[in-house]
Amino acid sequence: MSADKIYERRCALTLLEQVLARLEEEYRVAGNASLFARLKELLADEPGRASQADIAKELGMTENAVKQAFHRLRQRYRELLHEEIAHTVAVPGDVEDELRHFISVLQT
């Protein structure tokens, strides 16, 4: 990878970390830190991670409640990512183009 690509990738990963930190803070303030910690594991599509059923059992929730909570977490994650990217562009109309570029940087 070229130095420019490495820089772009690091910036993108830093932005993702910031978004995740904001999301974690929202859950913590709402008193849902343990739920966030478990749902965050579902974001990474890695073998051996806990299933939604496992998390439901551990937290004393129904599997459907965990599915809904995870859906809301992902939705809020996308919203926060969109907000963060909006702070990086000069013209609000450029957000979608920047988001596409952001995704392409992470996919390489």
CNS distance restraints for C-alpha pairs under 8 A (distance, minus, plus):
assign (resid   1 and name CA) (resid   5 and name CA) 6.03 0.50 0.50
assign (resid   1 and name CA) (resid   6 and name CA) 6.37 0.50 0.50
assign (resid   2 and name CA) (resid   6 and name CA) 6.27 0.50 0.50
assign (resid   3 and name CA) (resid   7 and name CA) 6.11 0.50 0.50
assign (resid   4 and name CA) (resid   8 and name CA) 6.16 0.50 0.50
assign (resid   5 and name CA) (resid   9 and name CA) 6.06 0.50 0.50
assign (resid   5 and name CA) (resid 105 and name CA) 7.58 0.50 0.50
assign (resid   6 and name CA) (resid  10 and name CA) 6.16 0.50 0.50
assign (resid   7 and name CA) (resid  11 and name CA) 6.18 0.50 0.50
assign (resid   8 and name CA) (resid  12 and name CA) 6.15 0.50 0.50
assign (resid   8 and name CA) (resid 105 and name CA) 6.76 0.50 0.50
assign (resid   9 and name CA) (resid  13 and name CA) 6.16 0.50 0.50
assign (resid   9 and name CA) (resid 105 and name CA) 5.84 0.50 0.50
assign (resid   9 and name CA) (resid 106 and name CA) 6.25 0.50 0.50
assign (resid  10 and name CA) (resid  14 and name CA) 6.06 0.50 0.50
assign (resid  11 and name CA) (resid  15 and name CA) 6.18 0.50 0.50
assign (resid  12 and name CA) (resid  16 and name CA) 6.32 0.50 0.50
assign (resid  12 and name CA) (resid 102 and name CA) 6.45 0.50 0.50
assign (resid  12 and name CA) (resid 105 and name CA) 7.31 0.50 0.50
assign (resid  12 and name CA) (resid 106 and name CA) 6.96 0.50 0.50
assign (resid  13 and name CA) (resid  17 and name CA) 6.24 0.50 0.50
assign (resid  13 and name CA) (resid 106 and name CA) 7.81 0.50 0.50
assign (resid  14 and name CA) (resid  18 and name CA) 6.25 0.50 0.50
assign (resid  15 and name CA) (resid  19 and name CA) 6.26 0.50 0.50
assign (resid  15 and name CA) (resid  81 and name CA) 7.89 0.50 0.50
assign (resid  15 and name CA) (resid  84 and name CA) 7.41 0.50 0.50
assign (resid  16 and name CA) (resid  20 and name CA) 6.15 0.50 0.50
assign (resid  16 and name CA) (resid  81 and name CA) 7.30 0.50 0.50
assign (resid  17 and name CA) (resid  21 and name CA) 6.09 0.50 0.50
assign (resid  18 and name CA) (resid  22 and name CA) 6.22 0.50 0.50
assign (resid  19 and name CA) (resid  23 and name CA) 6.20 0.50 0.50
assign (resid  19 and name CA) (resid  77 and name CA) 6.95 0.50 0.50
assign (resid  19 and name CA) (resid  80 and name CA) 6.00 0.50 0.50
assign (resid  19 and name CA) (resid  81 and name CA) 5.92 0.50 0.50
assign (resid  19 and name CA) (resid  84 and name CA) 7.30 0.50 0.50
assign (resid  20 and name CA) (resid  24 and name CA) 6.04 0.50 0.50
assign (resid  20 and name CA) (resid  77 and name CA) 7.22 0.50 0.50
assign (resid  21 and name CA) (resid  25 and name CA) 6.16 0.50 0.50
assign (resid  22 and name CA) (resid  26 and name CA) 6.33 0.50 0.50
assign (resid  22 and name CA) (resid  80 and name CA) 7.86 0.50 0.50
assign (resid  23 and name CA) (resid  27 and name CA) 6.40 0.50 0.50
assign (resid  23 and name CA) (resid  76 and name CA) 7.59 0.50 0.50
assign (resid  23 and name CA) (resid  77 and name CA) 6.75 0.50 0.50
assign (resid  23 and name CA) (resid  80 and name CA) 7.68 0.50 0.50
assign (resid  24 and name CA) (resid  28 and name CA) 6.09 0.50 0.50
assign (resid  24 and name CA) (resid  33 and name CA) 7.09 0.50 0.50
assign (resid  24 and name CA) (resid  36 and name CA) 6.53 0.50 0.50
assign (resid  25 and name CA) (resid  29 and name CA) 6.06 0.50 0.50
assign (resid  26 and name CA) (resid  30 and name CA) 6.26 0.50 0.50
assign (resid  27 and name CA) (resid  31 and name CA) 6.24 0.50 0.50
assign (resid  27 and name CA) (resid  32 and name CA) 4.89 0.50 0.50
assign (resid  27 and name CA) (resid  33 and name CA) 5.42 0.50 0.50
assign (resid  27 and name CA) (resid  35 and name CA) 7.94 0.50 0.50
assign (resid  27 and name CA) (resid  36 and name CA) 6.25 0.50 0.50
assign (resid  28 and name CA) (resid  32 and name CA) 5.40 0.50 0.50
assign (resid  28 and name CA) (resid  33 and name CA) 4.49 0.50 0.50
assign (resid  28 and name CA) (resid  36 and name CA) 7.99 0.50 0.50
assign (resid  29 and name CA) (resid  33 and name CA) 7.99 0.50 0.50
assign (resid  32 and name CA) (resid  36 and name CA) 6.23 0.50 0.50
assign (resid  33 and name CA) (resid  37 and name CA) 6.19 0.50 0.50
assign (resid  34 and name CA) (resid  38 and name CA) 6.38 0.50 0.50
assign (resid  35 and name CA) (resid  39 and name CA) 6.08 0.50 0.50
assign (resid  35 and name CA) (resid  59 and name CA) 7.63 0.50 0.50
assign (resid  36 and name CA) (resid  40 and name CA) 5.79 0.50 0.50
assign (resid  37 and name CA) (resid  41 and name CA) 6.90 0.50 0.50
assign (resid  38 and name CA) (resid  42 and name CA) 7.33 0.50 0.50
assign (resid  38 and name CA) (resid  55 and name CA) 6.74 0.50 0.50
assign (resid  39 and name CA) (resid  43 and name CA) 7.09 0.50 0.50
assign (resid  39 and name CA) (resid  69 and name CA) 7.98 0.50 0.50
assign (resid  39 and name CA) (resid  70 and name CA) 6.09 0.50 0.50
assign (resid  39 and name CA) (resid  73 and name CA) 7.75 0.50 0.50
assign (resid  40 and name CA) (resid  44 and name CA) 7.45 0.50 0.50
assign (resid  41 and name CA) (resid  49 and name CA) 6.84 0.50 0.50
assign (resid  41 and name CA) (resid  50 and name CA) 7.47 0.50 0.50
assign (resid  42 and name CA) (resid  49 and name CA) 7.21 0.50 0.50
assign (resid  42 and name CA) (resid  50 and name CA) 7.46 0.50 0.50
assign (resid  42 and name CA) (resid  51 and name CA) 7.67 0.50 0.50
assign (resid  42 and name CA) (resid  52 and name CA) 7.92 0.50 0.50
assign (resid  42 and name CA) (resid  70 and name CA) 7.92 0.50 0.50
assign (resid  45 and name CA) (resid  49 and name CA) 7.76 0.50 0.50
assign (resid  50 and name CA) (resid  54 and name CA) 5.90 0.50 0.50
assign (resid  50 and name CA) (resid  55 and name CA) 6.67 0.50 0.50
assign (resid  51 and name CA) (resid  55 and name CA) 6.34 0.50 0.50
assign (resid  52 and name CA) (resid  56 and name CA) 6.05 0.50 0.50
assign (resid  52 and name CA) (resid  63 and name CA) 6.18 0.50 0.50
assign (resid  52 and name CA) (resid  66 and name CA) 6.24 0.50 0.50
assign (resid  52 and name CA) (resid  67 and name CA) 6.78 0.50 0.50
assign (resid  53 and name CA) (resid  57 and name CA) 6.21 0.50 0.50
assign (resid  53 and name CA) (resid  62 and name CA) 7.85 0.50 0.50
assign (resid  53 and name CA) (resid  63 and name CA) 5.24 0.50 0.50
assign (resid  53 and name CA) (resid  66 and name CA) 7.90 0.50 0.50
assign (resid  54 and name CA) (resid  58 and name CA) 6.18 0.50 0.50
assign (resid  55 and name CA) (resid  59 and name CA) 6.05 0.50 0.50
assign (resid  55 and name CA) (resid  61 and name CA) 7.99 0.50 0.50
assign (resid  55 and name CA) (resid  63 and name CA) 7.91 0.50 0.50
assign (resid  55 and name CA) (resid  66 and name CA) 7.35 0.50 0.50
assign (resid  56 and name CA) (resid  60 and name CA) 5.77 0.50 0.50
assign (resid  56 and name CA) (resid  61 and name CA) 4.58 0.50 0.50
assign (resid  56 and name CA) (resid  62 and name CA) 5.44 0.50 0.50
assign (resid  56 and name CA) (resid  63 and name CA) 5.18 0.50 0.50
assign (resid  56 and name CA) (resid  65 and name CA) 7.70 0.50 0.50
assign (resid  56 and name CA) (resid  66 and name CA) 5.94 0.50 0.50
assign (resid  57 and name CA) (resid  61 and name CA) 6.23 0.50 0.50
assign (resid  57 and name CA) (resid  62 and name CA) 7.30 0.50 0.50
assign (resid  57 and name CA) (resid  63 and name CA) 7.80 0.50 0.50
assign (resid  61 and name CA) (resid  65 and name CA) 6.27 0.50 0.50
assign (resid  61 and name CA) (resid  66 and name CA) 6.80 0.50 0.50
assign (resid  62 and name CA) (resid  66 and name CA) 6.49 0.50 0.50
assign (resid  63 and name CA) (resid  67 and name CA) 6.22 0.50 0.50
assign (resid  64 and name CA) (resid  68 and name CA) 6.20 0.50 0.50
assign (resid  65 and name CA) (resid  69 and name CA) 6.06 0.50 0.50
assign (resid  66 and name CA) (resid  70 and name CA) 5.99 0.50 0.50
assign (resid  67 and name CA) (resid  71 and name CA) 6.14 0.50 0.50
assign (resid  68 and name CA) (resid  72 and name CA) 6.23 0.50 0.50
assign (resid  69 and name CA) (resid  73 and name CA) 6.13 0.50 0.50
assign (resid  70 and name CA) (resid  74 and name CA) 6.18 0.50 0.50
assign (resid  71 and name CA) (resid  75 and name CA) 6.17 0.50 0.50
assign (resid  72 and name CA) (resid  76 and name CA) 6.08 0.50 0.50
assign (resid  73 and name CA) (resid  77 and name CA) 6.00 0.50 0.50
assign (resid  74 and name CA) (resid  78 and name CA) 6.25 0.50 0.50
assign (resid  75 and name CA) (resid  79 and name CA) 6.36 0.50 0.50
assign (resid  76 and name CA) (resid  80 and name CA) 6.13 0.50 0.50
assign (resid  77 and name CA) (resid  81 and name CA) 6.12 0.50 0.50
assign (resid  78 and name CA) (resid  82 and name CA) 6.12 0.50 0.50
assign (resid  79 and name CA) (resid  83 and name CA) 6.26 0.50 0.50
assign (resid  80 and name CA) (resid  84 and name CA) 6.15 0.50 0.50
assign (resid  81 and name CA) (resid  85 and name CA) 6.15 0.50 0.50
assign (resid  82 and name CA) (resid  86 and name CA) 6.10 0.50 0.50
assign (resid  82 and name CA) (resid  95 and name CA) 7.51 0.50 0.50
assign (resid  82 and name CA) (resid  99 and name CA) 7.44 0.50 0.50
assign (resid  83 and name CA) (resid  87 and name CA) 6.58 0.50 0.50
assign (resid  84 and name CA) (resid  88 and name CA) 7.00 0.50 0.50
assign (resid  85 and name CA) (resid  89 and name CA) 6.99 0.50 0.50
assign (resid  85 and name CA) (resid  95 and name CA) 6.46 0.50 0.50
assign (resid  85 and name CA) (resid  98 and name CA) 7.11 0.50 0.50
assign (resid  85 and name CA) (resid  99 and name CA) 6.81 0.50 0.50
assign (resid  86 and name CA) (resid  92 and name CA) 6.58 0.50 0.50
assign (resid  86 and name CA) (resid  95 and name CA) 5.52 0.50 0.50
assign (resid  89 and name CA) (resid  94 and name CA) 6.48 0.50 0.50
assign (resid  89 and name CA) (resid  95 and name CA) 6.63 0.50 0.50
assign (resid  89 and name CA) (resid  98 and name CA) 7.66 0.50 0.50
assign (resid  90 and name CA) (resid  94 and name CA) 7.69 0.50 0.50
assign (resid  91 and name CA) (resid  95 and name CA) 7.67 0.50 0.50
assign (resid  94 and name CA) (resid  98 and name CA) 6.14 0.50 0.50
assign (resid  95 and name CA) (resid  99 and name CA) 6.02 0.50 0.50
assign (resid  96 and name CA) (resid 100 and name CA) 6.22 0.50 0.50
assign (resid  97 and name CA) (resid 101 and name CA) 6.26 0.50 0.50
assign (resid  98 and name CA) (resid 102 and name CA) 5.97 0.50 0.50
assign (resid  99 and name CA) (resid 103 and name CA) 6.23 0.50 0.50
assign (resid 100 and name CA) (resid 104 and name CA) 6.24 0.50 0.50
assign (resid 101 and name CA) (resid 105 and name CA) 6.20 0.50 0.50
assign (resid 102 and name CA) (resid 106 and name CA) 6.52 0.50 0.50
assign (resid 103 and name CA) (resid 107 and name CA) 6.26 0.50 0.50
assign (resid 104 and name CA) (resid 108 and name CA) 6.49 0.50 0.50
